[in-house]
Amino acid sequence: MGGCSNITSLPEDCVSRILSLTSPQDVCRMSVVSKDFRIPVESNVVWDKFLPSDCWVIVSSTTCTNPVKFASKKELFFLLCNSILVDGGYKAFALEKSSGRKSYILSARELSILHGDVERNWTWKSIQESRFPEVAELITVDRLEIHGRIKAHTLSPNTKYGAYLVFKISDNSFGLDSIPWEVSISSGDRILTTNTACLRDPDDKNRALKGLFYGNRAQMMKERVHKGDEKEARKRGDGWLEMEVGEFFVACDHEIDEEIEMSLMEVKGYQLKGGLIVEGIEVRPKD
């Protein structure tokens, strides 16, 4: 406590500048540790450091129907932690509460979906569970390709990111898990990561039965794709499922405006499939 007393004996603006060199999580803890910090931690000097450099560009791109209103930069920081729709409602933006690092969800409309504009293959609809105006539901195709792109400079520097397909599987789905998906992250001509993933509901009660009857065929189908971890889908806190596409690192140097491409493909099974509901691809910091 002697250390805290020494700091709080400094002018408030000095204390605020010192606190701004820590993290949002540390600042919130300090306000609980000592009441002497409660005024400095409210300072715009502190929270301005935790807001991204392009904060005002992001705020100005929010939808007109739901503008961001705030009385202080601390209030703005926590509003952004709750996720807001930007770029005409086609993306969701959020800050990580503990660190202030940025994350995005690219809506299905922001993705490049093979035959996504063909009515007999895909349908676009509004559902209550989605944060976006529309999601894409697969009717039937024999080749499935989904690609998402994001500029590296829009993300937080010196940060490892993970990319995740956010989706649901309808009750009448078929053919989605007949063969592992090939997933990858690339930048220009460079392949950053490649892997495989299994698009199946983790609560599928018929999974063991399918393995019993179709085990040999499934093994034969796997041999058509490159070997990988066959990453499994998992439940999210918002009621959707997610499947990891891969990870990449955003360096400090953004002089070259690098574009990151996230790809998911199932093009070697030659089997009809349907019932996939795509909300988007999330790009978020990964520890």
Secondary structure as the mmCIF struct_conf table of DSSP 4:
data_model
#
loop_
_struct_conf.conf_type_id
_struct_conf.id
_struct_conf.beg_label_comp_id
_struct_conf.beg_label_asym_id
_struct_conf.beg_label_seq_id
_struct_conf.end_label_comp_id
_struct_conf.end_label_asym_id
_struct_conf.end_label_seq_id
HELX_RH_AL_P HELX_RH_AL_P1 GLY A 2 THR A 8
TURN_TY1_P TURN_TY1_P1 SER A 9 SER A 9
BEND BEND1 LEU A 10 LEU A 10
HELX_RH_AL_P HELX_RH_AL_P2 GLU A 12 LEU A 19
TURN_TY1_P TURN_TY1_P2 SER A 20 LEU A 21
BEND BEND2 THR A 22 THR A 22
HELX_RH_AL_P HELX_RH_AL_P3 PRO A 24 VAL A 33
HELX_RH_3T_P HELX_RH_3T_P1 LYS A 35 PHE A 37
TURN_TY1_P TURN_TY1_P3 ARG A 38 ILE A 39
HELX_RH_3T_P HELX_RH_3T_P2 PRO A 40 GLU A 42
HELX_RH_AL_P HELX_RH_AL_P4 ASN A 44 PHE A 50
BEND BEND3 LEU A 51 LEU A 51
TURN_TY1_P TURN_TY1_P4 SER A 53 ASP A 54
HELX_RH_AL_P HELX_RH_AL_P5 CYS A 55 SER A 60
TURN_TY1_P TURN_TY1_P5 SER A 61 SER A 61
STRN STRN1 THR A 62 THR A 62
TURN_TY1_P TURN_TY1_P6 CYS A 64 THR A 65
BEND BEND4 ASN A 66 ASN A 66
BEND BEND5 ALA A 71 SER A 72
HELX_RH_AL_P HELX_RH_AL_P6 LYS A 73 CYS A 81
TURN_TY1_P TURN_TY1_P7 ASN A 82 ASN A 82
STRN STRN2 ILE A 84 VAL A 86
HELX_RH_3T_P HELX_RH_3T_P3 ASP A 87 GLY A 89
TURN_TY1_P TURN_TY1_P8 TYR A 90 TYR A 90
STRN STRN3 LYS A 91 LEU A 95
TURN_TY1_P TURN_TY1_P9 LYS A 97 SER A 99
STRN STRN4 LYS A 102 SER A 107
HELX_RH_3T_P HELX_RH_3T_P4 ALA A 108 GLU A 110
BEND BEND6 LEU A 111 LEU A 111
STRN STRN5 SER A 112 ILE A 113
TURN_TY1_P TURN_TY1_P10 LEU A 114 ASP A 117
TURN_TY1_P TURN_TY1_P11 GLU A 119 ASN A 121
STRN STRN6 TRP A 122 LYS A 125
TURN_TY1_P TURN_TY1_P12 GLN A 128 GLU A 129
BEND BEND7 ARG A 131 PRO A 133
STRN STRN7 VAL A 135 LEU A 138
STRN STRN8 VAL A 141 VAL A 141
BEND BEND8 ASP A 142 ASP A 142
STRN STRN9 LEU A 144 LYS A 151
HELX_RH_3T_P HELX_RH_3T_P5 ALA A 152 THR A 154
BEND BEND9 LEU A 155 LEU A 155
BEND BEND10 PRO A 157 ASN A 158
STRN STRN10 THR A 159 PHE A 174
BEND BEND11 GLY A 175 GLY A 175
TURN_TY1_P TURN_TY1_P13 LEU A 176 ASP A 177
BEND BEND12 SER A 178 ILE A 179
HELX_LH_PP_P HELX_LH_PP_P1 PRO A 180 PRO A 180
STRN STRN11 TRP A 181 SER A 187
TURN_TY1_P TURN_TY1_P14 GLY A 188 ASP A 189
STRN STRN12 ARG A 190 CYS A 198
TURN_TY1_P TURN_TY1_P15 PRO A 202 ASP A 203
TURN_TY1_P TURN_TY1_P16 LYS A 205 ASN A 206
HELX_RH_AL_P HELX_RH_AL_P7 ARG A 207 LYS A 222
TURN_TY1_P TURN_TY1_P17 GLU A 223 ARG A 224
BEND BEND13 VAL A 225 VAL A 225
STRN STRN13 LYS A 231 GLU A 232
HELX_LH_PP_P HELX_LH_PP_P2 ALA A 233 ALA A 233
STRN STRN14 ARG A 234 LYS A 235
TURN_TY1_P TURN_TY1_P18 GLY A 237 ASP A 238
BEND BEND14 GLY A 239 GLY A 239
STRN STRN15 LEU A 241 VAL A 250
BEND BEND15 CYS A 252 CYS A 252
BEND BEND16 GLU A 255 ILE A 256
STRN STRN16 GLU A 259 GLU A 266
BEND BEND17 LYS A 268 GLY A 269
STRN STRN17 LYS A 273 LYS A 273
STRN STRN18 GLY A 274 PRO A 285
#
